[in-house]
């Protein structure tokens, strides 16, 4: 099923988003000329917890997908709760229906089977690999987004904005970044978790010793489960806000970018994507909030959106096969999202390996056939008019040539 285009042969950006300044003059312009209202903008959105790309951009023509996920697979187009057809091979999760106008307008694209060249099943390591941009060399303590700032014009205090409660690795480095705090959120509680409801049930079941025993065993088990899940989810999310908060934060970011022409780079993060249990319900809720928030962001940016590129990424994907809890465990390959006025969209990029057991990484994961740095290098090179020398400093020790970058231009 290797019928997808390799990224090196496909263009992600239209000519309208390319700055008409040659690489020879970029260094001179770097700190001398401030960014104007038509300057290119970049927003990176990190889904912390390893979002399940296989249930987001669904390979509905792959029979192995349904064989491996008999209970949690998303139905094909036309079926109840089915995916939204994208290109005859892949479909979009129905909760993201609000993004279909972006797809139809050719301003939304996906890169499947994408990820890090260094495999890990640790949330922390996986996130650090993506944020540092140097998975092959863990000695780097700064992030690729901070390294990018060095090559952008201007030097405004609001040129780079981190919409998070704490500084993320992706923005750590020698360049200045403005931090805007957001609220943390834990896991969603049930009525039984409220003290008032617990007191009522405690009184109700105190009259029958057997029922009381069963009830208190159940309460104890649930308390332990909630504690364990909450700890793992919050750790995987690294304090990132829940998807339900995204629309509000997106609205604030859009207003900032529209009112302040010097704000060129922003980073946002969302937690609660670690779906070991009840994945379908969690994805339906999270993706609905994510899609709505992206629409708020796009609408809020207005004409600025034409010069904006949005990247949505997660640390790694999930296992191909579902587990026994209606969820999926940590995997490898994932899907990267690209949105923006200059994106060459309405395509699913990448080399799709298929989900046959012989094609799976370690016989259990979607294999990584496109390094995430291939995508980012192509995007940054075109969007900010960066050449091979600049990209080599943003992604050290990674082979990016000027020829490959030029091959992505219209």
N, C-alpha and C positions, 0 to 999 in steps of 0.2 A: 504493500500500500504506500510505497514511497513516491507519492505523486505530488507532494507539495514543492513549491519553489524554495531553493536555498536562499537564505537571506542575501548572500553576496551577489545574487543575480536579480534581486528584486528591489525596487525603490520604495522606501517608506514615506518619503516626504515629497510634496509637490514644490515646484519652483517658487511659488508665492511666499514660502516661509524662509527662503534662503537669503541671508544678508549679502548684499552685493558689494562686499569688501573682500579683496583677496587676502590670502594668508600672509603675503608679504607685508601688508600694512596693518595687520591685526595687533601685533605687539606694540606698535606706535600708538594705536588708538586705545589700547588697553586701559590705562589710567588717566588718559588725557581728556577723552570725550565722554561725557555722561550718557547713559542710556536714554533714548527718546521714547515717545509714546508708542512708536511702531517697533520698538526693540523686541526681539524674540524672548519669550517667557517659557519657563519649564517648571512643571509641578510634578513631583514624585510622590506617589501614594503607596505606602508600604502596608500590606495586609499581614499583620503579625500572627503567627500561629500555624502557618502552612495551609493556605486555602486550597481546596480540592479542585484543581484545574480541570480534571476529567468530568466533573459534574457542573462545571461552569461553561466551558466550551466543549460540548459533548460530541464524541466521535460516533454519531448514531448509526453510521453505516458499518461500523466495526462490530461484528458478531461477538467477538471476545469481550467487548465491553459489557454486554448484557449477560454473557455467561459468567463473568467474574463478579457481577453485581446484581444478583437476581432480585434483591429487595430494595436497593437504593438507587439503581440506575434510573435516569430520567428518560421517559418514553420518547419515541421518535416524533417528528412533526405530525400533526393531525390527530394524535391520540390524546386522551384526557391528560392534562398536565404535561403535555409534550413540549419538547424544545422548540425554539423558534429557528426555522431553517436559515442558515447563513449562506452556504455555498453548495449544497447538495451532499456534503460529506460531514460537516460539522453543524451543530445547532447551539443556540444560546439558551441558557437557563431561563425559563419563563418569567422568573422574578425580575429579570433584567429587561423586560419589554420596553421600559422607558428609554432604553438606549438604542432601540432599533432605528429611530429616525437618524441617529448619528451614523449607523451602519449604512443606511440607504443613501445618506448624503456623502458617502465615501470619506468619512472623517473618523472612522473607528476601524481598527485592525487588531488582530491577535497574532502572537507568535507561540505556536505550540511546541511541546517537547523541548522547552527552554529551561535553562538553569545553570548551575555552577559546574565547572569542570572538576571540582573536588567534592565528592559526595559525602554527606553527613546526615545523620538522623537526629542531630541535636539542634533544637531551635536556636540556641544561642550562637553556635558555630555557624549555622546556615545564614542567620541574619547578619552576622559579622562578615561573612564572605561576600554577601551582596552589597553591604554598605561600604566596606573598605574598597571593593573592586579589585582586590588582590587575593583571591582564594588560594593561590599557589604560594603565597608568601605572607604568613601571619605576623610578620614583624612590623607591618605597617599599622600605625595607630591613628591615622587620619582617614577621612572618607573621600570617595571620588567626587561627591557633590561639592565639598569644600575645595578640592583641587580645581574643579571647573571654574569656581568664582575668580580665580587668579587670571583667567583668560577673558573675562567679561569686562566691558567698558564701565567706567564710573567707579565709585567707591562710597556710595550712599550707605548710611547705617541700616536702611531698610532694603538694601539690594538683595539680601538673602534672608528668608524668614523661615524659622522652624516652628510649625504649629504643633508643638508638643510641650508636655510638662517638664521635660528635661532634654538636655542636648543629646542627640542621637549620634552614633558613630559616623553616619553618612555625612554629617556636617562638622565633624571635629577636624581641626586643623588650624593653620596659621591665619586664615581669612576670617573676617568678622561676620558673625551671624546673629540676627535678632531672634530671641525666643519669646513666643507667646504661649502662656500656660493654658492647658485644657484640663477638664475634670476626668478623673479616673472612674472606672465603673467595674463592679464585680459581676458575678454570674447572676442570672435572673432567678429570683426566688419564687417559690410556690406559696399559696396561702398557709400551708402547714408550717412554713418556716417562720411565720410571724408569731411572736410571743403570745399575743392574745388568743390566737387560734390554738396554739399548742396547749395553753392552759385549759381551754374548753375540752379538748380531746383527752388531756390528762385526767380531768375530772370524770369524763364519760366512761373511760375504760378502767378507772380505778375500782369499779364495783364487781368486776369479774376477773379473778386471778389469771385464768388462762388467756382471756382476751388482752388483759393488761400486759401479760408477759409478751404476747405476740406484738402488741402495739409498741411497747418500749424497745423491743428488739429491732423493730422496723425503724423507730425513731433514731435509735443509736446508729443503725446501719446508714440511714440517710444522712445524719449529721457527719459521719465519717466520710461518706461519699462526697457530700458537698464540700467538706474541708479539703479533700484531696483534689477534687476537680477544680475548685476555686484556686488552689495553690498552683496547680499545673497551668491553668488557663492564664492566670495573672503573670506567671513567670514567662510563659510563651509570648504573652502580649507585651511584656516589658513596660507595663503601665500605660499602654496605648488606650485611647478612649474606645468605647463601644461604637459599632456602626451607627446606632441610633443617634449619636451626637454629630455624625459627619455633616449633615445638611447645614446645621448651625455654624460649624467651623468653616465649611466651604463658603457660606454666605459672607462671613467676615473676611476670608482670604480674597474673595472676588472683589469686595469693596476696596480692600487695600490695594490690590493690583490695578484697579481702574483709577483710583484716586492718586496713586503714587506711581508715576511712570518708571521710577528707578527700581522698583521691585521686580527682579527678573527671575529669581529662583526661589522655590518654596518646597518644603517637605512636610507631608502629613502622614499620619499613621493611624491604623485602626486595629484593634485587638479582637479576640474571640473567634479566631478562624481555626482553632485546633478542634477538629470534629471527630473525636474517637467514639462519641455516643450521639445517637439521634441526629445524624448529619442532615438529613433532608429538611427537618424542621428548622434547624439552625441556619442552613444555607438559604432557605426561603426567606427567613427574617432578615439575615445579614445582607443578602444580595439585593433585596428590595430596598433596604435603607441605603446601600451603596449606590445603586442605580439612581435613586431619587436625589441623593446628595451630589452625584456627578452632574445631574441635570441642573440643580441649583447653581453649581459652580459655573457651568457652561453659560446658563442664562445670565448669571450675575456678571460674568466677564464681558458679555456683549461683544462689541467689535474687537476687543482685545483678544478674544478667543481665536481669531484668525491668525494671530502670531504666537499662539500658545500651543505647547506640546505637553500632554499629560501621560505619565507612565504609571501603570499600576502593576505592582510586583509583589511576590511573596517569597519566603526563604527557600521553600521546596514544595513539591506536591505531595500527594497521598498514594498509598499503595493501590495497585490496580484492583485487587480483590477487597471486597467488604469484609469487615470483621463480624464477630457475633453480637455486637451491641448496636447494630444499625448505623455504624460509622466506618471510618477508615483510619489506618495507622500511617505513620510517617513514611514518605516515599522519596522520589527523586524529581523526575521531570515535571514541569508545570507549564502554565500558560501566562504570558506577559501581555498586558493590554496597552494599546497606544491610541490616544485620542487627540484631536486637535484640528485646527483649520487647515494646516498644511500637510497632515498625514495622508499618505496614499492608502486610503482605507478600502473597506469592503473586500478584504482579503484575509485569509488565515495563512500566515507565513510559516516557514520552517520546514524541516524534513520530517514528515510524520512516519515513525517507525512501525506503527501498528501495535496491537496489544497481545499478539500471540505469545505464548509462554517462551518461545525461543527468542523473541525480540525484546523481552523485558529485561531490565537491568537487575541482576541477581535473582532472576526468575520471579520477580514480584513487583517491580516498579516500571512506570513509564520511563523509557531511557531518555537521557539528555542528548539531543542531536544538534542543538544550537546553544552556544555559550551566551549568557546574558550580556556579556561585554560586546559581542558582535552587534547586538541590537542597539545598545547604548552608544557604541562608537559610531554606528551609522547615523543614529538620531542626532547626537551632539555635533558630529562633523558637518552635517547639512544644516541643522537648525541654527547653529552659532558660527558657521563658516570656519570651522577648525580644521587644520591640516594634520598630517601624520605626526609631526613633532609635538604638537599640543596634545593630541590624543594619547601619545606615548607617555606623557607626564600625568595625564588623568588616570590612565590605566597602565601603570608601570609593568614592564616585563611581559607585556601582552602584544602579540604580533598583529599590528594594524598597519596597513600600507595605504599610501595615498591613492593607489590604483583601486583598491577595494572601496574606498570612500567615494571616489568619483563615479564608480559603477552604480551607486545608489541614487545619483541625481537624474532628473528628467533630462 
